Amino acid sequence: MNNHVVHLFLRYSVAEVVAMLQDSQTVTNITVVPESEMNAHDTDCDSDNSDDDATGDHKRLPSRLLKGESFISNADMQLPNATNADEPGCSTSVSLSTETRKISGSNEKVTSQQVIGPMLQRTKNQERKFKKIKIAPKTPKANKHYKLPPYLPNEHNPIVTSDDPADIFLTFYPKSLRDITLEMSNLYAAQKGKTLNLNEDELLTFYGILLTSGYNTVPRRRLFWSDDDDVSATGVKDAMRPNRFDEIMSSIHVVDNMKITPDPFFKVRPLFEELNKINKTIPTEEHVSVDEMMIEYFGRHGCKQFIRGKPIRFGYKIWSLASSSGFVHQMQPYVGSHTRLVETGLGQGPSVVLGLAEKAEVPTGCKFYHDNLFTTLSLVDEMTRRGYGSCGTLRENQLHHVPLTAAQSFKKTARGDAEYLVEDGKLIVRWNDNSVVTVVSNMEREYSETETNRWNKQKHSMEKVKQPKCIQEYNAHMGGVDLHDQFVNRYRISIWSKKWWWPCFSWALNRDKDLLSFQRLVAQSLLLRHGTKPSGRGRRSALAVAICDAARFDGVNHWPHNTGRKYQRCRGCDGRTPFGCEKCGVALHVECFKKYHSA
């Protein structure tokens, strides 16, 4: 058998290739590899794992494999419709014509042909030779001069018509979700043989107490109803009894437990569905970012994740699409195969970006920013086809056949040096800062630089360093999801439960509040408007009695005085008296004063 190998830039299906080969009498081995993901696999691995360890089902090949590059181990075979290797419109991993690569700070320009030419020449001199044949593709090649459509936000009817913080909160925690909570909580209590009779005023008071715990934390929630001066919360005590709060918390639900589904997150699925509906009514900003956020949880659950290096390492992972100001437009919990995002065949990261864009109905012209967990060259091509801007950092194993200097070698260059490559309408930039970073973008067709300030350890001062403009734009607009996480964790609800879904429920309540004053106004408004003050006071706590007794017998500054109230009950004889102890604040006859303060 001939040792030559033919590279086919395949735009036929596997079945068509097999049909072509049936006429040949030569036994041929075919290997299909993705055009832009030579070593990628379909996998659900997290950001800390390599995709090279994953394996796929050969009976269920994704579209990116069927459209990939195939290797046929017989160069003498003639395939129909073979075209010249220089014919335009044939897609390659790296363009071999007019694109240039430049080392920042020098006048040297290196064409891709000059870079790849010696590589091919070295390959020809080896024992195994390569020959290229390009077949006309079914889909046209991306236009290198393509411009993104202008950003036009969706028309929007204002849903917030009041400046009151409580009204704003109730707008983004919609009535449809509150009605579901009322219905399912009463149903759950009935299934347990209890009568809850929860109404909307009590539910809103319950929400207010939870929000209060975000900025006024106590070791145990029962201390909110204590009479002790150091932990007492008068607003909470005057809004609801502690026993009633415990009854509501033990029965709160958003689904019917008798209708269990295979979805591991079915207990809180209505939360995300209703919140996504209301978030979709807010116009999407021009710059949005896609990232993962974590809901803290340390218990046992099959969907709990561990991500090394994150501020919250243990918990539930949520794929999020957020504006640069921190508002989340779309969120989907990661639950493995039950994650409700469309599979695109491009891998997990690109499927998340494209799926969130579809569900949020993002208008064309929006610019997406994403980190190296999501970014691939095929994602940028697909975003260009859909009319979206795309900019993200790239991992080294995603640079398939891109002739950039190796990261270890490039790290030895001067700080601020950069090299770039324009390829198929994409700008790929490698920049040396504290470490080597690689960014790909379809929003710029020409390389440009700006200046930024960096700390010089040797000089102990700030210095000006050249920075690619695409990296500056990435740093300016990428942190929307992290900003949202910062808002939530600043005054996070501190009342906890052992139920696995409780962190999601409490997270949904305080996910959009970034100011202490706003959260306090919301909590106080809910307690005052919807709370019901108890008709009587409960028993004093044992701690309060002990504190009062310690001051009662100290023998310091206890003086009788006229309180001006004639019908107080004396603590000594239970009779009526207008007199009392000025320090203890209790009613006492003058005759009973000494006896009361004697040990």
C-alpha positions in Angstrom: 0.0 0.0 0.0 1.2 3.5 -0.8 2.4 5.5 2.2 1.0 8.8 0.9 -1.7 10.6 2.8 -4.4 12.8 1.3 -5.9 15.6 3.3 -9.5 16.2 2.3 -11.1 19.4 3.4 -14.4 17.4 3.6 -17.7 19.0 2.9 -19.5 15.8 2.0 -21.1 13.5 4.6 -19.4 10.3 5.7 -21.9 8.3 3.7 -21.0 10.2 0.5 -17.3 9.6 1.0 -17.9 5.9 1.6 -19.9 5.8 -1.7 -17.0 7.4 -3.5 -14.6 4.8 -2.2 -16.8 1.8 -3.1 -15.7 2.0 -6.7 -12.1 1.7 -5.7 -10.4 -1.7 -5.3 -8.0 -0.4 -2.8 -8.6 -0.9 0.9 -8.6 2.5 2.5 -8.7 3.7 6.1 -10.6 6.9 6.8 -10.2 9.1 9.9 -12.5 12.0 10.4 -11.2 14.9 12.5 -12.8 18.3 13.2 -11.5 21.0 11.1 -10.9 23.5 13.9 -10.9 21.1 16.8 -8.3 18.4 15.9 -8.1 17.0 19.4 -11.5 18.0 20.9 -14.2 15.6 22.1 -17.8 16.0 23.3 -17.5 16.0 27.0 -19.1 17.6 30.1 -15.7 18.0 31.8 -15.2 21.0 34.0 -12.7 23.8 33.4 -9.9 22.0 35.3 -10.1 18.8 33.2 -8.7 18.0 29.8 -11.0 17.0 26.9 -8.4 14.6 25.7 -9.4 12.1 28.3 -13.0 11.9 27.1 -14.3 9.3 24.6 -17.3 9.4 22.4 -19.9 7.0 21.0 -18.9 6.2 17.4 -22.5 5.4 16.6 -23.5 9.0 17.4 -21.1 11.3 15.6 -21.8 15.1 16.0 -22.1 17.3 13.0 -18.6 18.9 13.6 -17.0 15.5 13.1 -19.1 14.8 9.9 -17.9 18.2 8.5 -14.4 17.7 9.6 -11.1 16.9 7.9 -10.7 13.3 6.8 -7.4 11.4 6.3 -7.3 8.7 3.6 -4.3 6.5 3.6 -3.9 6.2 -0.2 -2.7 9.2 -2.2 -3.2 7.5 -5.6 -7.0 7.5 -5.3 -8.8 10.1 -7.5 -11.9 11.6 -6.0 -14.4 13.5 -8.2 -14.7 17.3 -8.2 -11.3 17.8 -6.8 -10.3 21.5 -7.2 -7.1 23.4 -7.1 -5.6 23.9 -3.7 -5.6 27.7 -4.2 -9.3 27.9 -5.1 -11.0 30.4 -2.9 -13.9 29.3 -0.7 -12.2 26.2 0.7 -12.0 26.3 4.4 -8.6 25.6 6.1 -7.5 25.7 9.7 -5.2 28.6 8.8 -5.4 30.9 5.8 -2.4 30.5 3.6 -2.7 33.7 1.5 -2.7 37.3 2.6 -2.9 37.1 6.4 0.1 38.5 8.3 1.7 37.9 11.7 3.6 40.7 13.4 5.9 40.9 16.4 5.1 44.0 18.3 7.9 46.5 18.6 9.5 45.5 15.3 8.9 46.0 11.6 9.0 42.3 10.8 5.9 40.9 9.1 5.6 37.2 8.5 3.0 35.8 6.1 1.2 32.6 7.0 2.6 31.0 3.8 6.1 31.7 4.9 5.4 30.1 8.3 3.6 27.0 7.1 5.7 26.6 3.9 8.9 25.4 5.8 6.7 23.2 7.9 5.3 21.4 4.9 8.8 21.3 3.3 10.2 19.6 6.4 7.3 17.1 6.3 8.0 16.2 2.6 11.6 15.3 3.4 10.4 12.8 6.1 9.5 9.2 5.4 5.7 10.0 5.2 4.7 12.5 2.6 1.6 14.7 2.5 -0.4 15.9 -0.4 -3.4 18.3 -0.2 -6.6 18.1 -2.2 -9.5 20.5 -1.5 -13.1 19.7 -2.4 -15.6 22.5 -3.0 -17.5 23.1 0.3 -21.2 23.1 0.7 -21.1 26.2 2.9 -19.3 29.4 1.8 -16.2 30.6 3.5 -16.5 33.4 6.0 -16.1 36.8 4.4 -12.9 38.4 5.7 -14.3 41.9 5.2 -17.6 41.0 7.0 -18.8 43.7 9.4 -21.0 43.0 12.4 -24.6 44.4 12.1 -25.3 47.5 14.2 -26.6 47.0 17.7 -30.3 47.7 17.9 -31.9 46.9 21.3 -35.3 45.2 21.5 -38.3 47.5 22.1 -39.1 47.6 25.8 -42.2 48.5 27.8 -41.2 49.7 31.3 -42.1 47.1 33.8 -41.0 49.3 36.8 -43.2 52.3 37.3 -42.4 53.1 40.9 -39.3 54.3 42.7 -40.2 52.4 45.9 -37.6 49.7 46.6 -40.2 47.1 47.7 -42.1 47.6 44.4 -38.9 47.1 42.4 -38.2 43.9 44.3 -41.7 42.5 43.8 -41.3 43.3 40.0 -38.2 41.2 39.6 -39.6 38.5 41.9 -42.8 38.2 40.0 -46.3 37.5 41.2 -46.5 34.3 39.1 -43.7 32.9 41.2 -45.2 34.0 44.4 -48.5 32.4 43.5 -46.7 29.1 42.7 -45.0 29.3 46.1 -48.3 29.8 47.9 -50.1 27.0 46.1 -47.3 24.4 46.5 -46.5 25.3 50.1 -50.1 24.8 51.2 -50.3 21.6 49.2 -47.1 20.3 50.7 -48.4 21.0 54.3 -51.7 19.2 53.4 -49.7 16.2 52.2 -47.9 16.1 55.5 -51.2 16.2 57.4 -50.8 19.8 58.5 -52.9 23.0 57.9 -50.8 25.9 56.8 -53.2 28.4 55.3 -50.4 30.6 54.0 -51.5 33.8 52.4 -49.5 36.4 50.4 -49.1 38.9 53.3 -47.4 36.2 55.4 -45.3 35.1 52.5 -44.0 38.6 51.9 -43.3 39.0 55.6 -41.4 35.7 55.4 -39.3 37.1 52.6 -38.7 40.3 54.6 -37.3 38.4 57.5 -35.0 36.4 55.2 -33.7 39.6 53.7 -33.2 41.1 57.2 -30.9 38.2 58.0 -28.6 39.3 55.1 -27.3 42.4 56.9 -28.3 41.7 60.6 -26.9 38.3 61.3 -27.3 36.3 64.5 -26.0 32.8 65.5 -29.5 31.3 65.6 -32.6 32.6 63.9 -34.6 32.4 67.1 -32.5 35.3 68.5 -34.3 37.7 66.2 -37.3 37.4 68.6 -35.3 37.7 71.8 -35.9 40.5 74.2 -32.1 40.9 74.8 -30.9 44.3 73.7 -27.8 43.0 71.9 -29.7 40.8 69.4 -33.2 42.0 69.5 -34.8 42.9 66.1 -38.0 44.9 66.9 -39.1 44.9 63.2 -39.0 41.1 63.1 -40.8 40.7 66.4 -43.6 43.0 65.5 -44.2 41.3 62.1 -44.5 37.6 62.8 -44.3 35.1 65.7 -41.3 32.8 65.7 -43.5 29.6 65.7 -45.3 30.8 62.6 -42.0 31.5 60.8 -40.8 28.0 61.6 -44.1 26.5 60.2 -43.7 28.4 57.0 -40.1 27.6 56.6 -40.7 23.8 57.1 -43.4 23.8 54.4 -42.2 26.3 51.8 -42.2 24.7 48.3 -42.4 25.7 44.6 -43.3 22.2 43.1 -45.6 19.3 43.8 -43.6 16.5 45.4 -45.9 13.9 44.0 -44.9 14.8 40.4 -41.2 13.9 40.5 -39.3 14.1 37.1 -35.9 12.8 36.1 -34.5 16.4 36.3 -32.2 16.6 39.3 -33.2 20.2 39.8 -37.0 19.7 39.5 -37.5 21.1 43.1 -36.3 24.5 42.1 -36.9 24.5 38.3 -39.8 27.0 38.5 -37.5 29.5 40.2 -35.2 29.7 37.2 -38.0 29.6 34.6 -40.0 32.4 36.2 -36.9 34.6 36.9 -35.7 34.1 33.3 -39.0 35.2 31.9 -39.0 38.5 33.8 -35.3 39.1 33.0 -35.9 38.6 29.3 -38.2 41.7 29.4 -35.2 43.9 30.2 -33.4 45.1 27.0 -30.0 43.4 26.5 -27.0 45.7 26.6 -24.5 45.9 23.8 -21.7 44.2 25.8 -22.5 41.0 27.6 -20.4 38.3 29.2 -20.8 34.5 29.6 -19.4 32.9 32.7 -20.2 30.4 35.5 -21.4 31.4 38.9 -21.6 29.3 42.1 -24.4 28.9 44.7 -22.6 27.9 47.9 -23.6 24.4 49.2 -21.6 22.0 51.3 -24.1 19.1 51.6 -24.6 16.0 49.5 -26.1 16.2 46.0 -25.2 14.7 42.7 -25.0 18.1 41.0 -22.7 19.7 43.5 -19.5 20.9 41.8 -16.0 21.7 43.0 -14.0 24.3 41.1 -10.5 25.0 42.3 -9.5 28.6 42.5 -13.0 30.1 42.7 -14.1 32.3 45.6 -16.9 29.7 46.2 -15.4 26.3 45.5 -18.3 24.0 46.5 -21.9 24.4 45.3 -24.2 24.4 42.3 -22.8 25.8 39.0 -25.0 28.2 37.1 -24.3 29.1 33.5 -25.0 32.8 33.3 -25.3 35.6 30.6 -24.9 39.0 32.2 -24.4 42.6 31.1 -21.2 44.4 32.0 -23.2 46.2 34.8 -23.9 43.0 36.6 -27.6 42.3 35.6 -28.2 38.6 34.7 -30.3 38.2 31.6 -30.3 34.4 31.4 -29.2 31.6 33.8 -29.3 27.9 33.5 -28.2 25.4 36.3 -25.6 22.8 35.2 -27.2 19.4 35.8 -25.3 17.2 33.3 -27.4 15.8 30.5 -30.5 17.6 31.9 -29.0 21.0 31.4 -31.6 22.8 29.3 -29.4 24.2 26.6 -29.3 23.2 22.9 -26.5 20.9 21.9 -24.7 22.4 18.9 -22.1 19.7 18.3 -19.3 22.2 18.8 -18.5 21.2 22.4 -19.8 22.1 25.8 -18.4 25.7 26.0 -19.7 26.9 22.6 -23.1 25.2 23.3 -23.4 27.2 26.5 -22.7 30.5 24.8 -25.0 29.8 21.8 -27.7 28.3 24.0 -27.8 31.2 26.4 -27.9 33.7 23.5 -30.9 31.8 22.0 -32.9 31.6 25.2 -32.3 35.3 26.1 -33.2 36.3 22.5 -30.1 38.5 22.3 -30.4 40.9 19.3 -27.8 40.8 16.5 -24.9 43.2 17.0 -24.4 42.4 20.6 -20.8 41.7 21.6 -20.1 38.6 23.7 -17.1 38.1 26.0 -16.1 34.7 27.4 -13.1 33.0 29.0 -11.1 30.1 27.8 -13.6 27.5 29.2 -16.0 28.5 26.4 -13.8 29.9 23.6 -12.9 27.9 20.5 -12.2 29.0 16.9 -15.3 27.2 15.7 -17.4 29.2 18.3 -16.1 32.5 16.9 -16.9 31.4 13.3 -20.5 30.4 14.4 -21.0 33.7 16.3 -19.9 35.6 13.1 -22.4 33.7 11.1 -25.2 34.6 13.6 -24.3 38.3 13.6 -22.8 38.4 17.1 -19.4 39.8 18.2 -17.2 37.4 20.0 -14.1 37.9 22.1 -12.4 35.4 24.4 -9.2 34.0 25.7 -7.9 30.8 24.1 -6.3 27.7 25.6 -3.1 26.4 24.1 -4.8 23.1 23.0 -7.4 25.1 21.0 -4.8 26.7 18.7 -5.0 24.0 16.0 -2.3 24.7 13.4 -2.2 28.4 14.3 1.4 29.4 13.7 2.0 31.4 16.8 5.2 31.3 18.9 5.0 28.7 21.6 3.9 30.1 25.0 7.1 29.0 26.8 9.3 30.7 24.2 7.1 33.8 24.0 7.2 34.3 27.7 10.9 35.1 27.4 10.2 38.2 25.3 9.9 41.7 26.8 6.8 42.6 28.8 4.2 44.2 26.5 5.3 42.4 23.3 2.6 40.9 21.1 2.1 39.0 17.9 -1.0 38.6 15.9 -2.6 36.7 13.0 -5.6 37.7 10.9 -7.3 34.5 9.8 -10.7 33.9 8.2 -12.1 37.2 9.6 -10.7 36.5 13.1 -7.9 38.4 14.9 -5.8 36.2 17.1 -3.4 38.0 19.4 -0.8 36.7 21.8 0.4 39.1 24.4 3.1 38.9 27.1 2.1 40.4 30.5 2.5 38.7 33.8 1.9 35.6 31.8 1.2 34.8 28.2 -2.4 35.4 27.1 -4.0 34.5 23.8 -7.2 36.3 22.7 -9.3 35.7 19.6 -11.9 38.3 18.4 -14.1 38.7 15.3 -14.9 42.4 16.2 -11.6 43.7 14.9 -10.1 43.2 11.4 -6.9 45.1 12.1 -4.5 45.0 15.0 -4.2 48.1 17.2 -2.5 48.9 20.4 -3.1 51.2 23.4 -1.3 51.8 26.7 -2.0 50.6 30.2 -0.3 50.9 33.6 1.5 48.0 35.1 3.5 47.7 38.3 7.2 47.2 37.9 8.7 45.1 40.7 12.2 46.1 40.0 11.6 49.9 39.9 8.8 49.8 42.5 6.6 52.1 40.4 4.0 52.1 37.7 5.0 52.1 34.1 3.4 52.4 30.7 3.0 49.1 28.8 1.6 48.5 25.3 -1.6 46.5 25.3 -3.6 45.2 22.4 -7.0 47.0 22.1 -9.0 43.7 22.0 -7.5 42.7 25.4 -8.4 46.1 26.8 -12.0 45.6 25.6 -12.1 42.1 27.1 -11.0 43.4 30.5 -13.5 46.2 30.4 -16.6 44.1 29.7 -15.9 40.6 30.9 -16.6 40.9 34.6 -20.5 41.1 34.6 -21.1 37.8 36.2 -18.4 38.3 38.8 -19.9 41.7 39.6 -23.3 40.0 40.2 -21.7 37.4 42.5 -20.1 40.2 44.5 -23.5 41.9 44.9 -25.1 38.7 46.1 -22.4 37.6 48.5 -22.1 41.0 50.2 -25.4 40.7 52.1 -26.3 37.0 51.5 -29.2 35.5 53.5 -27.8 33.9 56.7 -30.9 31.7 57.6 -30.0 28.2 56.5 -31.8 24.9 56.1 -30.6 21.3 55.7 -32.7 21.0 52.5 -30.5 20.7 49.4 -32.5 23.2 47.4 -32.7 25.9 50.1 -29.4 27.7 48.9 -31.1 28.2 45.4 -34.3 29.5 47.0 -32.5 32.0 49.2 -30.1 33.0 46.4 -33.0 33.9 44.2 -34.3 36.3 46.8 -31.2 38.5 47.1 -29.6 38.1 43.7 -30.2 41.6 42.4 -29.4 43.8 45.4 -26.1 45.6 45.5 -26.6 48.3 48.1 -27.2 47.9 51.8 -29.6 50.8 51.9 -31.7 49.2 49.2 -31.9 45.8 50.9 -32.8 47.4 54.2 -35.6 49.5 52.6 -37.0 46.4 50.9 -36.9 44.3 54.1 -38.4 47.1 56.3 -41.1 47.8 53.8 -42.2 44.2 53.5 -42.3 43.8 57.3 -44.2 47.0 58.0 -46.7 46.6 55.1 -47.5 42.9 55.4 -46.5 42.0 59.0 -49.1 41.5 61.8 -48.0 42.7 65.2 -48.7 40.0 67.9 -51.4 40.9 70.4 -49.2 39.9 73.4 -45.6 39.3 74.4 -44.1 35.9 74.8 -42.1 34.6 77.7 -38.8 36.3 78.5 -35.7 34.3 77.6 -33.6 32.7 80.4 -30.7 34.8 79.2 -32.7 38.0 79.7 -33.7 37.0 83.2 -30.0 36.2 84.1 -28.8 39.6 82.8 -31.5 41.5 84.8 -30.7 39.5 88.0 -27.0 40.4 87.7 -27.8 44.1 87.6 -30.5 43.8 90.3 -28.2 42.7 93.1 -25.1 44.8 92.3 -26.0 47.5 94.8 -25.0 50.4 92.6 -27.1 53.4 91.6 -30.5 51.9 92.5 -32.8 54.9 93.4 -36.6 55.0 93.8 -38.4 57.6 91.6 -41.9 58.5 90.7 -42.7 57.1 87.2 -45.9 59.1 86.8 -47.9 55.9 86.0 -50.3 55.1 88.8 -51.4 51.6 87.9 -48.2 49.7 87.6 -47.9 46.3 89.4 -45.2 46.2 92.1 -42.7 43.4 91.6 -42.6 42.8 95.4 -46.2 42.6 96.5 -48.1 42.8 93.1 -50.0 45.9 94.3 -50.4 49.1 92.3 -47.8 51.9 92.7 -46.5 54.9 90.8 -43.0 54.4 92.1 -40.2 52.2 90.8 -36.5 51.6 90.5 -34.7 54.0 88.1 -32.0 51.6 87.1 -33.9 48.3 86.9 -37.0 49.9 85.2 -39.5 47.9 87.4 -42.4 49.2 89.5 -41.8 48.9 93.3 -43.4 50.3 96.5 -41.0 52.2 98.7 -41.6 49.6 101.3 -40.7 46.8 98.9 -37.6 48.6 97.4 -35.0 47.2 99.9 -36.4 43.7 99.9 -36.4 43.5 96.1 -32.7 44.5 95.9 -31.5 42.3 98.7 -29.8 39.0 97.7 
